[in-house]
């Protein structure tokens, strides 16, 4: 999912997306700067909640949200 996440993250205009983990947990990514992807780890920043770190192999899917104006 690394390449797919990087592609979605850099799309212009940006569309928010959701990362779904194998555990079923869902993390909405509202802005491109709210995530970071490393060689094996993924980091999501949620305002008022902090940072969530988890291995890339725990991502089961990526869902792009519809862009609304």
Order of alpha helices (4+ residues) and beta strands (2+ residues): alpha-beta-beta-beta-beta-beta-beta
